[in-house]
Amino acid sequence: MSDIKPVPLAAIIDDDSCYEFTLKKMLSIFNIATSVISFPDGKQAIDYLNMVGAYPAQIPDLIFLDINMPKMDGWGFLEHYCKIKPQLQKITSIYMLSSSISNEDAQQAKAHAEVSDYLIKPATKGDLQRVLQEVQRTITKTAG
């Protein structure tokens, strides 16, 4: 695992501030991301991406997306993300991270073209290390 570098920037889109704090700490402790930004709902995340879309260093390499949030839920975020994706100057890997054990949510997430995988909260060290390996493979493929 030591030969895999952390992603430069990860984002957490989740309205649960306790879980967001815990996940931020895990991303740091397990060397998954160098920097982490967070948003309490999908709308704020979309507004941010619209603002920084032309600046690749400001666009997350990895997004952890909750499903149930106020203002704009995870599904709404994905709908808007698909519309702005052509303007973004970087490929981003999106992982749905939810406390929902609904098979329907998992199937819907896995069927969505923009979602890399569906993880059940709380994410484990193993989950995060696997995500990092997958994201690094994606980064390597697009860079090469």
VMD Tcl script that draws the C-alpha trace (Angstrom):
set ca {
  {0.00 0.00 0.00}
  {2.93 2.35 0.64}
  {3.68 2.72 -3.09}
  {0.20 4.18 -3.71}
  {0.12 7.94 -3.31}
  {-2.84 9.71 -1.74}
  {-5.13 11.62 -4.08}
  {-4.46 15.37 -4.01}
  {-8.06 16.36 -3.21}
  {-11.10 14.49 -1.93}
  {-14.58 15.85 -1.21}
  {-17.20 14.66 1.24}
  {-20.81 15.58 0.46}
  {-22.75 14.66 3.59}
  {-25.06 16.50 6.00}
  {-23.96 14.41 9.00}
  {-21.23 16.58 10.52}
  {-20.09 13.85 12.94}
  {-19.62 11.35 10.14}
  {-17.98 13.97 7.93}
  {-15.47 14.71 10.74}
  {-14.77 10.99 11.23}
  {-14.33 10.32 7.50}
  {-12.00 13.34 7.14}
  {-9.84 11.94 9.97}
  {-9.78 8.48 8.37}
  {-8.78 9.90 4.97}
  {-5.89 11.67 6.66}
  {-4.78 8.85 9.00}
  {-4.86 6.20 6.25}
  {-3.14 8.56 3.78}
  {-6.02 8.43 1.28}
  {-6.14 12.16 0.46}
  {-3.73 15.04 0.90}
  {-6.56 17.58 1.28}
  {-10.26 17.13 2.00}
  {-13.11 19.57 1.43}
  {-16.69 19.01 2.51}
  {-20.20 20.17 1.71}
  {-23.41 19.65 3.73}
  {-25.54 19.07 0.63}
  {-25.34 18.46 -3.11}
  {-26.28 22.02 -4.04}
  {-23.26 23.57 -2.32}
  {-21.01 20.98 -3.97}
  {-22.46 21.72 -7.44}
  {-22.08 25.48 -6.84}
  {-18.42 24.88 -5.90}
  {-17.76 22.73 -8.98}
  {-19.37 25.35 -11.23}
  {-17.07 27.96 -9.69}
  {-13.79 25.99 -10.00}
  {-14.52 23.92 -13.12}
  {-11.70 25.45 -15.16}
  {-9.11 24.91 -12.41}
  {-8.16 21.20 -12.24}
  {-6.26 21.53 -8.95}
  {-9.47 22.71 -7.24}
  {-11.61 19.85 -8.56}
  {-11.73 16.76 -6.33}
  {-10.15 13.55 -7.61}
  {-12.52 11.62 -5.37}
  {-16.01 12.37 -4.04}
  {-17.77 10.52 -1.22}
  {-21.48 11.22 -1.77}
  {-24.28 10.62 0.73}
  {-27.78 9.89 -0.59}
  {-30.13 11.51 1.92}
  {-29.42 15.21 2.45}
  {-31.50 18.41 2.61}
  {-31.68 20.91 -0.29}
  {-30.19 18.51 -2.86}
  {-29.74 14.79 -2.19}
  {-27.16 12.50 -3.77}
  {-29.38 11.66 -6.74}
  {-29.97 15.37 -7.43}
  {-26.23 15.99 -7.20}
  {-25.57 13.26 -9.79}
  {-28.19 14.71 -12.12}
  {-26.58 18.16 -11.99}
  {-23.05 16.73 -12.07}
  {-23.79 14.99 -15.39}
  {-24.80 18.36 -16.86}
  {-21.62 20.20 -15.78}
  {-19.15 17.33 -16.21}
  {-18.17 18.36 -19.79}
  {-16.96 21.73 -18.44}
  {-14.85 20.21 -15.66}
  {-11.15 19.96 -16.41}
  {-10.60 16.74 -14.45}
  {-11.99 13.22 -14.12}
  {-13.53 12.64 -10.68}
  {-14.37 9.27 -9.15}
  {-17.64 9.29 -7.20}
  {-18.43 6.77 -4.47}
  {-21.89 6.73 -2.90}
  {-21.48 6.32 0.83}
  {-24.73 5.78 2.67}
  {-26.22 4.32 5.81}
  {-29.06 3.01 3.62}
  {-28.95 -0.76 3.34}
  {-31.73 -0.63 0.76}
  {-30.94 -2.97 -2.11}
  {-32.78 -0.53 -4.38}
  {-30.40 2.33 -3.45}
  {-27.37 0.11 -3.98}
  {-28.62 -1.10 -7.37}
  {-29.53 2.43 -8.50}
  {-26.08 3.71 -7.47}
  {-24.21 0.87 -9.17}
  {-26.28 1.36 -12.34}
  {-25.40 5.07 -12.55}
  {-22.60 5.73 -15.04}
  {-20.90 8.30 -12.79}
  {-20.85 6.16 -9.63}
  {-17.77 3.98 -9.16}
  {-19.25 1.99 -6.26}
  {-21.72 2.00 -3.38}
  {-20.34 1.73 0.15}
  {-22.25 1.25 3.40}
  {-21.42 3.61 6.27}
  {-19.23 3.53 8.16}
  {-16.46 3.05 5.63}
  {-13.67 0.79 6.85}
  {-9.93 1.15 6.38}
  {-10.13 -1.66 3.82}
  {-12.93 0.14 1.92}
  {-10.90 3.34 1.77}
  {-7.69 1.60 0.69}
  {-9.58 -0.22 -2.09}
  {-11.13 3.09 -3.22}
  {-7.67 4.70 -3.31}
  {-6.28 1.86 -5.44}
  {-9.22 2.15 -7.87}
  {-8.95 5.93 -8.11}
  {-5.19 5.76 -8.67}
  {-5.75 3.28 -11.53}
  {-8.25 5.73 -13.07}
  {-5.81 8.64 -12.68}
  {-2.98 6.60 -14.23}
  {-5.17 5.55 -17.20}
  {-6.28 9.11 -17.95}
  {-2.78 10.55 -17.55}
  {-1.19 7.95 -19.82}
}
mol new
graphics top color blue
foreach p $ca { graphics top sphere $p radius 0.5 }
foreach p [lrange $ca 0 end-1] q [lrange $ca 1 end] { graphics top cylinder $p $q radius 0.2 }
display resetview
